[in-house]
Amino acid sequence: MTTSYNDVQKFLAENKYPNQDTDVAVTQPPQPIAPVQPLISPEQISAQDIPAQCVAQIPVKSSHLRRYCTIFWNEKLCCANCPGFC
């Protein structure tokens, strides 16, 4: 271990690591999230199918929420993530 800044600079250069102190990080602005469109019309939904249809509309990247809503239906939490179904 070293406390010398020059040793660190040398190590970075030898191992082809970027020097984060001198490189300016280029950040990209966050991409806007597209609204979720329901796959089926509200007329096709029966009262018994609301939990299943709601879970189907929750984005796939929210896998933990989808699983929670499938096992433990919580209308307040789950319906907040699939507007138009509850």
Buried (B, 14 or more C-beta within 10 A) or exposed (E): EEEEEEEBEEEBEEEEEEEEEEEEEEEEEEEEEEEEEBEEEEEEBEEEEBBEBBBBBBEEEEEEBBEBBBEEBEEEEBBEBBEEBB
